Amino acid sequence: MENIIDEQHLSVIEKAIKEIQFGEVQITIQDGKIVQINRIEKHRFTKTSQQKQNKLTIK
């Protein structure tokens, strides 16, 4: 069974990979065909001494 990947799908996958710094690119395949492409981007923050002092309290 030969599956041909559409150029448009490759373009979307390539763009998702190029534009992400941390995270995941998920490709969902059904019946041998790409049906969905998800990009999950993660933003990581580091604590500075200033941020440690400015805590938000929720009651």
Secondary structure, 3 states (H helix, E strand, C coil): CCCCCCHHHHHHHHHHHHCCCCEEEEEEEECCEEEEEEEEECCCCCCCHHHHHCCCCCC
